[in-house]
Amino acid sequence: MKSDPLFLEHLRLDLKQSTLSVRPPLSRLNTWKLGGTALALLNAECEADICSTIGKCHLNGVPWRVIGKGSNLLMPEFWPGILIRLGKKFRKFEIVDQDFSATFGAGIADATAALKLSHKGWSGLEFLIGIPGTIGGAICMNAGAHGSQTCDFLHSVDWIDEQGNWRRSNREELYFAYRSSPFSTSKKRVVLMAKFSLCSRSPEEIRKKMAKFHTFRIEKQPQKLPNCGSVFRNPPNGIAAELIEASGLKGKTFGCMQISKVHSNFMVNLGGATSDDALRLIEFVKDKIWIDHKIELNTEVHTLT
């Protein structure tokens, strides 16, 4: 990084509505409760401040990254860049009866979006009830569960490109794949808002479906210890959790990071774990699965680098 020593002060002075926090504790910004600090955190309340921050980061050689709830993110001990978190303006929603559509800000929680739609009797995004992230994150990783994925119901996305320009793309213009999208973390793009096309169902039927998903999560996934959800993607024609369990790795521990005894594709922070503990355990699992099954596991969780 080759930033001006006064970079953060210049950044702060140009903000219109947002706030800048210096050296934020990363452990408070992800569900694994890991990590040290970052250079700064932008609590974004308007598009202009996002564009201004991105531009200044580019000119100063400072990395930047948008985060939601950090439910799919491995934080390092130090990250020399600006994290951007979408504030209240980006948590708004609008439901339109005429065409069974709903528009959600990228900062709204997945579970909140699912609940709003269930009250209305609109079906499609029930699976989001069990995903502890935001709508923006769900689009970026094409989050899915119980046979559905985010792109199945997507109508359009409002986003900011690498140069800070606002754009709107319809679903047919965008390529999505398993846990992948044109807005994935390797892309310098910011999802602002998304419109979804849904269908009408009985509110009671939707609530029962969501209750079933919620019960599944409680029974099949660890709830009491910090985790990031599924660590590995399912390989073609296989299930990561089954491979990990078949290799006898359930309960395996590195430092204070453990492969969950409840679900083998979850890793839990037993308390006091470090980012290095997580990385070492991830690499150990990948090596072991390759040795035992000749299958290469790829991570679903993203590492902030």
Phi and psi in degrees as GROMACS dihedral restraints (atoms count N, CA, C in turn):
[ dihedral_restraints ]
;  ai    aj    ak    al  type     phi  dphi    fc
    3     4     5     6     1  -123.8    20    10
    4     5     6     7     1    45.8    20    10
    6     7     8     9     1   -79.5    20    10
    7     8     9    10     1   153.1    20    10
    9    10    11    12     1   -62.3    20    10
   10    11    12    13     1   138.5    20    10
   12    13    14    15     1   -56.2    20    10
   13    14    15    16     1   -26.3    20    10
   15    16    17    18     1   -95.8    20    10
   16    17    18    19     1    13.5    20    10
   18    19    20    21     1   -52.9    20    10
   19    20    21    22     1   -50.1    20    10
   21    22    23    24     1   -64.7    20    10
   22    23    24    25     1   -36.4    20    10
   24    25    26    27     1   -67.6    20    10
   25    26    27    28     1   -42.0    20    10
   27    28    29    30     1   -62.2    20    10
   28    29    30    31     1   -40.1    20    10
   30    31    32    33     1   -62.9    20    10
   31    32    33    34     1   -45.7    20    10
   33    34    35    36     1   -64.7    20    10
   34    35    36    37     1   -41.4    20    10
   36    37    38    39     1   -65.4    20    10
   37    38    39    40     1   -27.3    20    10
   39    40    41    42     1   -88.1    20    10
   40    41    42    43     1    -5.6    20    10
   42    43    44    45     1   -72.4    20    10
   43    44    45    46     1   138.5    20    10
   45    46    47    48     1   -94.6    20    10
   46    47    48    49     1   -45.0    20    10
   48    49    50    51     1  -131.0    20    10
   49    50    51    52     1   -16.2    20    10
   51    52    53    54     1   -90.8    20    10
   52    53    54    55     1   170.4    20    10
   54    55    56    57     1  -124.9    20    10
   55    56    57    58     1   155.0    20    10
   57    58    59    60     1  -121.7    20    10
   58    59    60    61     1   124.9    20    10
   60    61    62    63     1  -108.4    20    10
   61    62    63    64     1   125.1    20    10
   63    64    65    66     1   -87.5    20    10
   64    65    66    67     1   138.7    20    10
   66    67    68    69     1    50.1    20    10
   67    68    69    70     1    56.8    20    10
   69    70    71    72     1   -69.2    20    10
   70    71    72    73     1   144.5    20    10
   72    73    74    75     1   -72.5    20    10
   73    74    75    76     1   115.6    20    10
   75    76    77    78     1   -66.3    20    10
   76    77    78    79     1   -27.7    20    10
   78    79    80    81     1   -63.1    20    10
   79    80    81    82     1   -19.2    20    10
   81    82    83    84     1   -88.8    20    10
   82    83    84    85     1    -4.3    20    10
   84    85    86    87     1  -112.0    20    10
   85    86    87    88     1    11.8    20    10
   87    88    89    90     1  -149.4    20    10
   88    89    90    91     1   152.8    20    10
   90    91    92    93     1   -76.6    20    10
   91    92    93    94     1   -11.1    20    10
   93    94    95    96     1   -82.1    20    10
   94    95    96    97     1   -15.1    20    10
   96    97    98    99     1    59.9    20    10
   97    98    99   100     1    42.5    20    10
   99   100   101   102     1  -117.3    20    10
  100   101   102   103     1   162.2    20    10
  102   103   104   105     1   107.0    20    10
  103   104   105   106     1   165.0    20    10
  105   106   107   108     1  -102.8    20    10
  106   107   108   109     1   -96.0    20    10
  108   109   110   111     1  -139.2    20    10
  109   110   111   112     1   166.1    20    10
  111   112   113   114     1  -120.2    20    10
  112   113   114   115     1   170.9    20    10
  114   115   116   117     1   -59.9    20    10
  115   116   117   118     1   -48.5    20    10
  117   118   119   120     1  -164.9    20    10
  118   119   120   121     1   164.0    20    10
  120   121   122   123     1  -125.7    20    10
  121   122   123   124     1   123.7    20    10
  123   124   125   126     1   -94.6    20    10
  124   125   126   127     1   117.6    20    10
  126   127   128   129     1   -90.3    20    10
  127   128   129   130     1    93.7    20    10
  129   130   131   132     1   -81.1    20    10
  130   131   132   133     1   129.7    20    10
  132   133   134   135     1  -120.3    20    10
  133   134   135   136     1     1.1    20    10
  135   136   137   138     1  -157.5    20    10
  136   137   138   139     1   156.5    20    10
  138   139   140   141     1   -64.8    20    10
  139   140   141   142     1   -36.2    20    10
  141   142   143   144     1   -59.6    20    10
  142   143   144   145     1   -39.8    20    10
  144   145   146   147     1   -69.9    20    10
  145   146   147   148     1   -33.4    20    10
  147   148   149   150     1   -65.0    20    10
  148   149   150   151     1   -47.8    20    10
  150   151   152   153     1   -62.7    20    10
  151   152   153   154     1   -41.6    20    10
  153   154   155   156     1   -63.1    20    10
  154   155   156   157     1   -43.5    20    10
  156   157   158   159     1   -65.0    20    10
  157   158   159   160     1   -45.0    20    10
  159   160   161   162     1   -59.6    20    10
  160   161   162   163     1   -43.9    20    10
  162   163   164   165     1   -61.6    20    10
  163   164   165   166     1   -43.9    20    10
  165   166   167   168     1   -69.7    20    10
  166   167   168   169     1   -36.5    20    10
  168   169   170   171     1   -62.5    20    10
  169   170   171   172     1   -42.8    20    10
  171   172   173   174     1   -61.9    20    10
  172   173   174   175     1   -45.3    20    10
  174   175   176   177     1   -66.3    20    10
  175   176   177   178     1   -30.1    20    10
  177   178   179   180     1  -100.2    20    10
  178   179   180   181     1     3.4    20    10
  180   181   182   183     1    67.6    20    10
  181   182   183   184     1    31.2    20    10
  183   184   185   186     1  -103.0    20    10
  184   185   186   187     1   126.3    20    10
  186   187   188   189     1   -68.4    20    10
  187   188   189   190     1   153.2    20    10
  189   190   191   192     1  -141.3    20    10
  190   191   192   193     1   159.4    20    10
  192   193   194   195     1  -159.2    20    10
  193   194   195   196     1   135.2    20    10
  195   196   197   198     1   -86.9    20    10
  196   197   198   199     1   136.7    20    10
  198   199   200   201     1  -127.7    20    10
  199   200   201   202     1   153.0    20    10
  201   202   203   204     1  -104.5    20    10
  202   203   204   205     1  -111.6    20    10
  204   205   206   207     1   -90.2    20    10
  205   206   207   208     1    -1.4    20    10
  207   208   209   210     1    67.8    20    10
  208   209   210   211     1    28.8    20    10
  210   211   212   213     1   -83.8    20    10
  211   212   213   214     1    -3.1    20    10
  213   214   215   216     1  -137.1    20    10
  214   215   216   217     1    37.2    20    10
  216   217   218   219     1  -137.7    20    10
  217   218   219   220     1   131.6    20    10
  219   220   221   222     1  -101.3    20    10
  220   221   222   223     1   114.8    20    10
  222   223   224   225     1   -89.2    20    10
  223   224   225   226     1   143.1    20    10
  225   226   227   228     1   -85.9    20    10
  226   227   228   229     1  -179.7    20    10
  228   229   230   231     1   -73.0    20    10
  229   230   231   232     1   -29.6    20    10
  231   232   233   234     1  -150.4    20    10
  232   233   234   235     1   137.7    20    10
  234   235   236   237     1  -126.4    20    10
  235   236   237   238     1   120.7    20    10
  237   238   239   240     1   -84.5    20    10
  238   239   240   241     1    41.2    20    10
  240   241   242   243     1  -140.2    20    10
  241   242   243   244     1  -173.3    20    10
  243   244   245   246     1  -104.0    20    10
  244   245   246   247     1   121.5    20    10
  246   247   248   249     1   -89.9    20    10
  247   248   249   250     1   137.9    20    10
  249   250   251   252     1  -116.4    20    10
  250   251   252   253     1   120.1    20    10
  252   253   254   255     1  -116.8    20    10
  253   254   255   256     1   128.8    20    10
  255   256   257   258     1   -75.6    20    10
  256   257   258   259     1   130.5    20    10
  258   259   260   261     1   -90.0    20    10
  259   260   261   262     1  -157.8    20    10
  261   262   263   264     1   -60.9    20    10
  262   263   264   265     1   -35.6    20    10
  264   265   266   267     1   -58.9    20    10
  265   266   267   268     1   -29.5    20    10
  267   268   269   270     1   -96.4    20    10
  268   269   270   271     1    18.0    20    10
  270   271   272   273     1  -116.7    20    10
  271   272   273   274     1    18.3    20    10
  273   274   275   276     1   -85.2    20    10
  274   275   276   277     1   163.2    20    10
  276   277   278   279     1  -147.8    20    10
  277   278   279   280     1   158.1    20    10
  279   280   281   282     1  -143.8    20    10
  280   281   282   283     1   131.3    20    10
  282   283   284   285     1  -115.6    20    10
  283   284   285   286     1   124.3    20    10
  285   286   287   288     1  -110.5    20    10
  286   287   288   289     1   116.7    20    10
  288   289   290   291     1   -66.7    20    10
  289   290   291   292     1   -36.9    20    10
  291   292   293   294     1   -58.8    20    10
  292   293   294   295     1   -40.1    20    10
  294   295   296   297     1  -119.1    20    10
  295   296   297   298     1    16.8    20    10
  297   298   299   300     1    51.2    20    10
  298   299   300   301     1    47.8    20    10
  300   301   302   303     1  -117.8    20    10
  301   302   303   304     1   156.7    20    10
  303   304   305   306     1  -140.1    20    10
  304   305   306   307     1   134.8    20    10
  306   307   308   309     1  -113.8    20    10
  307   308   309   310     1   126.8    20    10
  309   310   311   312     1  -122.9    20    10
  310   311   312   313     1   137.7    20    10
  312   313   314   315     1   -65.9    20    10
  313   314   315   316     1   149.5    20    10
  315   316   317   318     1   -66.1    20    10
  316   317   318   319     1   -18.3    20    10
  318   319   320   321     1   -89.5    20    10
  319   320   321   322     1    -5.2    20    10
  321   322   323   324     1   -75.7    20    10
  322   323   324   325     1   143.2    20    10
  324   325   326   327     1   -68.0    20    10
  325   326   327   328     1   143.8    20    10
  327   328   329   330     1   -55.3    20    10
  328   329   330   331     1   -46.6    20    10
  330   331   332   333     1   -64.2    20    10
  331   332   333   334     1   -37.3    20    10
  333   334   335   336     1   -63.5    20    10
  334   335   336   337     1   -43.8    20    10
  336   337   338   339     1   -60.6    20    10
  337   338   339   340     1   -44.6    20    10
  339   340   341   342     1   -62.0    20    10
  340   341   342   343     1   -41.3    20    10
  342   343   344   345     1   -67.6    20    10
  343   344   345   346     1   -41.5    20    10
  345   346   347   348     1   -58.1    20    10
  346   347   348   349     1   -42.6    20    10
  348   349   350   351     1   -72.0    20    10
  349   350   351   352     1   -34.4    20    10
  351   352   353   354     1   -64.8    20    10
  352   353   354   355     1   -37.2    20    10
  354   355   356   357     1   -63.7    20    10
  355   356   357   358     1   -31.2    20    10
  357   358   359   360     1   -82.8    20    10
  358   359   360   361     1   -21.0    20    10
  360   361   362   363     1    86.0    20    10
  361   362   363   364     1    30.7    20    10
  363   364   365   366     1  -111.0    20    10
  364   365   366   367     1   133.1    20    10
  366   367   368   369     1  -111.2    20    10
  367   368   369   370     1   152.4    20    10
  369   370   371   372     1   145.0    20    10
  370   371   372   373     1   -46.0    20    10
  372   373   374   375     1  -104.6    20    10
  373   374   375   376     1    22.7    20    10
  375   376   377   378     1   -57.0    20    10
  376   377   378   379     1   -34.1    20    10
  378   379   380   381     1   -61.2    20    10
  379   380   381   382     1   -20.2    20    10
  381   382   383   384     1   -68.8    20    10
  382   383   384   385     1   -15.0    20    10
  384   385   386   387     1   -59.0    20    10
  385   386   387   388     1   -27.4    20    10
  387   388   389   390     1  -103.2    20    10
  388   389   390   391     1     9.3    20    10
  390   391   392   393     1  -107.2    20    10
  391   392   393   394     1   114.1    20    10
  393   394   395   396     1   -82.6    20    10
  394   395   396   397     1    52.1    20    10
  396   397   398   399     1  -130.7    20    10
  397   398   399   400     1  -158.5    20    10
  399   400   401   402     1  -116.2    20    10
  400   401   402   403     1   166.9    20    10
  402   403   404   405     1   -60.0    20    10
  403   404   405   406     1   -40.0    20    10
  405   406   407   408     1   -60.3    20    10
  406   407   408   409     1   -43.5    20    10
  408   409   410   411     1   -66.5    20    10
  409   410   411   412     1   -38.1    20    10
  411   412   413   414     1   -61.9    20    10
  412   413   414   415     1   -38.0    20    10
  414   415   416   417     1   -71.1    20    10
  415   416   417   418     1   -45.1    20    10
  417   418   419   420     1   -59.7    20    10
  418   419   420   421     1   -39.8    20    10
  420   421   422   423     1  -102.9    20    10
  421   422   423   424     1     4.6    20    10
  423   424   425   426     1    48.0    20    10
  424   425   426   427     1    57.1    20    10
  426   427   428   429     1   -58.7    20    10
  427   428   429   430     1   147.3    20    10
  429   430   431   432     1  -155.1    20    10
  430   431   432   433     1   161.9    20    10
  432   433   434   435     1  -169.5    20    10
  433   434   435   436     1   153.1    20    10
  435   436   437   438     1    55.6    20    10
  436   437   438   439     1    37.2    20    10
  438   439   440   441     1    85.8    20    10
  439   440   441   442     1     1.4    20    10
  441   442   443   444     1  -122.0    20    10
  442   443   444   445     1   156.2    20    10
  444   445   446   447     1  -139.4    20    10
  445   446   447   448     1   160.6    20    10
  447   448   449   450     1   -57.0    20    10
  448   449   450   451     1   -42.4    20    10
  450   451   452   453     1   -65.1    20    10
  451   452   453   454     1   -18.1    20    10
  453   454   455   456     1   -61.6    20    10
  454   455   456   457     1   -27.0    20    10
  456   457   458   459     1  -119.3    20    10
  457   458   459   460     1     5.6    20    10
  459   460   461   462     1   -75.1    20    10
  460   461   462   463     1   134.9    20    10
  462   463   464   465     1  -104.4    20    10
  463   464   465   466     1   -45.8    20    10
  465   466   467   468     1  -161.4    20    10
  466   467   468   469     1   161.6    20    10
  468   469   470   471     1  -132.6    20    10
  469   470   471   472     1   133.0    20    10
  471   472   473   474     1   -97.1    20    10
  472   473   474   475     1   131.7    20    10
  474   475   476   477     1  -152.3    20    10
  475   476   477   478     1   165.7    20    10
  477   478   479   480     1  -110.9    20    10
  478   479   480   481     1   129.7    20    10
  480   481   482   483     1   -84.5    20    10
  481   482   483   484     1  -176.3    20    10
  483   484   485   486     1   -61.0    20    10
  484   485   486   487     1   -25.2    20    10
  486   487   488   489     1   -95.0    20    10
  487   488   489   490     1     3.3    20    10
  489   490   491   492     1    86.4    20    10
  490   491   492   493     1    18.5    20    10
  492   493   494   495     1   -93.7    20    10
  493   494   495   496     1   138.9    20    10
  495   496   497   498     1   -77.3    20    10
  496   497   498   499     1   137.5    20    10
  498   499   500   501     1  -141.4    20    10
  499   500   501   502     1   156.6    20    10
  501   502   503   504     1  -129.1    20    10
  502   503   504   505     1   128.2    20    10
  504   505   506   507     1  -123.2    20    10
  505   506   507   508     1   132.1    20    10
  507   508   509   510     1   -78.0    20    10
  508   509   510   511     1   158.7    20    10
  510   511   512   513     1   -54.0    20    10
  511   512   513   514     1   -41.3    20    10
  513   514   515   516     1   -67.9    20    10
  514   515   516   517     1   -14.2    20    10
  516   517   518   519     1   -87.1    20    10
  517   518   519   520     1    -9.1    20    10
  519   520   521   522     1  -114.2    20    10
  520   521   522   523     1   137.4    20    10
  522   523   524   525     1   -99.8    20    10
  523   524   525   526     1   120.7    20    10
  525   526   527   528     1  -116.8    20    10
  526   527   528   529     1   149.1    20    10
  528   529   530   531     1  -141.5    20    10
  529   530   531   532     1  -175.8    20    10
  531   532   533   534     1   -58.4    20    10
  532   533   534   535     1   115.3    20    10
  534   535   536   537     1    54.4    20    10
  535   536   537   538     1    34.7    20    10
  537   538   539   540     1  -146.5    20    10
  538   539   540   541     1   147.7    20    10
  540   541   542   543     1  -155.4    20    10
  541   542   543   544     1   170.2    20    10
  543   544   545   546     1   -69.2    20    10
  544   545   546   547     1    -6.5    20    10
  546   547   548   549     1  -111.0    20    10
  547   548   549   550     1    17.6    20    10
  549   550   551   552     1   -59.5    20    10
  550   551   552   553     1   165.6    20    10
  552   553   554   555     1   -62.9    20    10
  553   554   555   556     1   -17.4    20    10
  555   556   557   558     1   -78.0    20    10
  556   557   558   559     1   -12.7    20    10
  558   559   560   561     1   -95.2    20    10
  559   560   561   562     1   141.0    20    10
  561   562   563   564     1   -89.3    20    10
  562   563   564   565     1    71.2    20    10
  564   565   566   567     1  -135.2    20    10
  565   566   567   568     1   150.4    20    10
  567   568   569   570     1  -122.1    20    10
  568   569   570   571     1   116.6    20    10
  570   571   572   573     1   -78.5    20    10
  571   572   573   574     1   128.2    20    10
  573   574   575   576     1  -104.8    20    10
  574   575   576   577     1   -39.4    20    10
  576   577   578   579     1  -161.0    20    10
  577   578   579   580     1   154.8    20    10
  579   580   581   582     1  -144.5    20    10
  580   581   582   583     1   143.1    20    10
  582   583   584   585     1  -108.7    20    10
  583   584   585   586     1   136.2    20    10
  585   586   587   588     1  -120.2    20    10
  586   587   588   589     1   143.2    20    10
  588   589   590   591     1  -101.5    20    10
  589   590   591   592     1   126.6    20    10
  591   592   593   594     1  -127.7    20    10
  592   593   594   595     1  -175.3    20    10
  594   595   596   597     1  -136.8    20    10
  595   596   597   598     1   159.0    20    10
  597   598   599   600     1   -85.6    20    10
  598   599   600   601     1   136.9    20    10
  600   601   602   603     1  -143.8    20    10
  601   602   603   604     1   168.3    20    10
  603   604   605   606     1   -67.6    20    10
  604   605   606   607     1   129.1    20    10
  606   607   608   609     1   -54.0    20    10
  607   608   609   610     1   -36.3    20    10
  609   610   611   612     1   -66.5    20    10
  610   611   612   613     1   -40.3    20    10
  612   613   614   615     1   -63.0    20    10
  613   614   615   616     1   -41.6    20    10
  615   616   617   618     1   -66.3    20    10
  616   617   618   619     1   -43.5    20    10
  618   619   620   621     1   -62.1    20    10
  619   620   621   622     1   -38.3    20    10
  621   622   623   624     1   -65.5    20    10
  622   623   624   625     1   -39.5    20    10
  624   625   626   627     1   -64.7    20    10
  625   626   627   628     1   -43.4    20    10
  627   628   629   630     1   -68.2    20    10
  628   629   630   631     1   -36.8    20    10
  630   631   632   633     1   -63.3    20    10
  631   632   633   634     1   -38.5    20    10
  633   634   635   636     1   -63.2    20    10
  634   635   636   637     1   -43.4    20    10
  636   637   638   639     1   -64.4    20    10
  637   638   639   640     1   -40.2    20    10
  639   640   641   642     1   -65.5    20    10
  640   641   642   643     1   -42.0    20    10
  642   643   644   645     1   -63.2    20    10
  643   644   645   646     1   -41.4    20    10
  645   646   647   648     1   -57.8    20    10
  646   647   648   649     1   -44.4    20    10
  648   649   650   651     1   -63.1    20    10
  649   650   651   652     1   -43.7    20    10
  651   652   653   654     1   -63.9    20    10
  652   653   654   655     1   -40.7    20    10
  654   655   656   657     1   -80.4    20    10
  655   656   657   658     1   -31.4    20    10
  657   658   659   660     1  -106.8    20    10
  658   659   660   661     1   -10.4    20    10
  660   661   662   663     1  -127.6    20    10
  661   662   663   664     1   148.1    20    10
  663   664   665   666     1   -66.7    20    10
  664   665   666   667     1   134.8    20    10
  666   667   668   669     1  -115.2    20    10
  667   668   669   670     1   -26.0    20    10
  669   670   671   672     1   -92.9    20    10
  670   671   672   673     1   -15.0    20    10
  672   673   674   675     1  -117.5    20    10
  673   674   675   676     1   145.8    20    10
  675   676   677   678     1   -58.5    20    10
  676   677   678   679     1   131.3    20    10
  678   679   680   681     1  -150.7    20    10
  679   680   681   682     1   173.6    20    10
  681   682   683   684     1  -117.3    20    10
  682   683   684   685     1    18.6    20    10
  684   685   686   687     1    81.5    20    10
  685   686   687   688     1  -155.8    20    10
  687   688   689   690     1   -65.7    20    10
  688   689   690   691     1   130.3    20    10
  690   691   692   693     1   -84.2    20    10
  691   692   693   694     1   -39.5    20    10
  693   694   695   696     1  -113.2    20    10
  694   695   696   697     1   147.0    20    10
  696   697   698   699     1   -72.6    20    10
  697   698   699   700     1   149.2    20    10
  699   700   701   702     1   -71.1    20    10
  700   701   702   703     1   128.6    20    10
  702   703   704   705     1   -71.8    20    10
  703   704   705   706     1   164.5    20    10
  705   706   707   708     1   -55.6    20    10
  706   707   708   709     1   129.8    20    10
  708   709   710   711     1    59.7    20    10
  709   710   711   712     1    32.1    20    10
  711   712   713   714     1  -155.2    20    10
  712   713   714   715     1   169.7    20    10
  714   715   716   717     1  -125.9    20    10
  715   716   717   718     1   121.3    20    10
  717   718   719   720     1   -56.4    20    10
  718   719   720   721     1   -44.5    20    10
  720   721   722   723     1   -60.3    20    10
  721   722   723   724     1   -38.8    20    10
  723   724   725   726     1   -68.1    20    10
  724   725   726   727     1   -38.6    20    10
  726   727   728   729     1   -65.2    20    10
  727   728   729   730     1   -43.4    20    10
  729   730   731   732     1   -64.3    20    10
  730   731   732   733     1   -42.1    20    10
  732   733   734   735     1   -69.5    20    10
  733   734   735   736     1   -36.9    20    10
  735   736   737   738     1   -63.8    20    10
  736   737   738   739     1   -26.7    20    10
  738   739   740   741     1   -87.5    20    10
  739   740   741   742     1     6.6    20    10
  741   742   743   744     1    70.9    20    10
  742   743   744   745     1    30.2    20    10
  744   745   746   747     1   -97.4    20    10
  745   746   747   748     1    -3.9    20    10
  747   748   749   750     1   -59.1    20    10
  748   749   750   751     1   124.1    20    10
  750   751   752   753     1    90.1    20    10
  751   752   753   754     1    -4.5    20    10
  753   754   755   756     1   -60.7    20    10
  754   755   756   757     1   137.5    20    10
  756   757   758   759     1  -126.9    20    10
  757   758   759   760     1   138.2    20    10
  759   760   761   762     1  -124.1    20    10
  760   761   762   763     1   118.0    20    10
  762   763   764   765     1    59.7    20    10
  763   764   765   766     1  -123.0    20    10
  765   766   767   768     1  -108.7    20    10
  766   767   768   769     1    20.3    20    10
  768   769   770   771     1  -109.3    20    10
  769   770   771   772     1   131.1    20    10
  771   772   773   774     1  -131.4    20    10
  772   773   774   775     1   142.4    20    10
  774   775   776   777     1   -71.2    20    10
  775   776   777   778     1   122.6    20    10
  777   778   779   780     1   -54.9    20    10
  778   779   780   781     1   140.8    20    10
  780   781   782   783     1   -80.6    20    10
  781   782   783   784     1    -9.1    20    10
  783   784   785   786     1   -92.6    20    10
  784   785   786   787     1   -42.1    20    10
  786   787   788   789     1  -143.9    20    10
  787   788   789   790     1   120.6    20    10
  789   790   791   792     1   -69.3    20    10
  790   791   792   793     1   -15.7    20    10
  792   793   794   795     1   -97.4    20    10
  793   794   795   796     1    13.0    20    10
  795   796   797   798     1  -112.6    20    10
  796   797   798   799     1   141.6    20    10
  798   799   800   801     1  -118.4    20    10
  799   800   801   802     1   132.2    20    10
  801   802   803   804     1  -115.3    20    10
  802   803   804   805     1   147.6    20    10
  804   805   806   807     1   -88.5    20    10
  805   806   807   808     1   111.6    20    10
  807   808   809   810     1   -75.0    20    10
  808   809   810   811     1    -9.1    20    10
  810   811   812   813     1   121.2    20    10
  811   812   813   814     1   113.5    20    10
  813   814   815   816     1    84.9    20    10
  814   815   816   817     1    12.5    20    10
  816   817   818   819     1   -68.5    20    10
  817   818   819   820     1   153.8    20    10
  819   820   821   822     1  -112.1    20    10
  820   821   822   823     1   165.7    20    10
  822   823   824   825     1   -60.3    20    10
  823   824   825   826     1   -35.2    20    10
  825   826   827   828     1   -65.3    20    10
  826   827   828   829     1   -37.2    20    10
  828   829   830   831     1   -57.7    20    10
  829   830   831   832     1   -45.2    20    10
  831   832   833   834     1   -65.2    20    10
  832   833   834   835     1   -45.6    20    10
  834   835   836   837     1   -62.9    20    10
  835   836   837   838     1   -42.3    20    10
  837   838   839   840     1   -64.0    20    10
  838   839   840   841     1   -40.4    20    10
  840   841   842   843     1   -69.6    20    10
  841   842   843   844     1   -39.1    20    10
  843   844   845   846     1   -60.8    20    10
  844   845   846   847     1   -48.0    20    10
  846   847   848   849     1   -65.9    20    10
  847   848   849   850     1   -36.2    20    10
  849   850   851   852     1   -62.5    20    10
  850   851   852   853     1   -45.3    20    10
  852   853   854   855     1   -62.4    20    10
  853   854   855   856     1   -45.7    20    10
  855   856   857   858     1   -59.3    20    10
  856   857   858   859     1   -44.5    20    10
  858   859   860   861     1   -64.3    20    10
  859   860   861   862     1   -43.4    20    10
  861   862   863   864     1   -65.5    20    10
  862   863   864   865     1   -41.9    20    10
  864   865   866   867     1   -66.4    20    10
  865   866   867   868     1   -35.2    20    10
  867   868   869   870     1   -67.6    20    10
  868   869   870   871     1   -43.3    20    10
  870   871   872   873     1   -64.0    20    10
  871   872   873   874     1   -45.0    20    10
  873   874   875   876     1   -78.7    20    10
  874   875   876   877     1   -37.3    20    10
  876   877   878   879     1  -123.9    20    10
  877   878   879   880     1    -4.6    20    10
  879   880   881   882     1    55.3    20    10
  880   881   882   883     1    38.2    20    10
  882   883   884   885     1  -122.2    20    10
  883   884   885   886     1   132.4    20    10
  885   886   887   888     1   -92.7    20    10
  886   887   888   889     1   118.5    20    10
  888   889   890   891     1   -89.0    20    10
  889   890   891   892     1   136.0    20    10
  891   892   893   894     1  -111.9    20    10
  892   893   894   895     1   142.5    20    10
  894   895   896   897     1   -75.7    20    10
  895   896   897   898     1   141.9    20    10
  897   898   899   900     1   -87.3    20    10
  898   899   900   901     1   -35.3    20    10
  900   901   902   903     1   -70.0    20    10
  901   902   903   904     1   142.6    20    10
  903   904   905   906     1  -102.0    20    10
  904   905   906   907     1   142.7    20    10
  906   907   908   909     1   -99.3    20    10
  907   908   909   910     1   129.1    20    10
  909   910   911   912     1   -75.6    20    10
  910   911   912   913     1   108.2    20    10
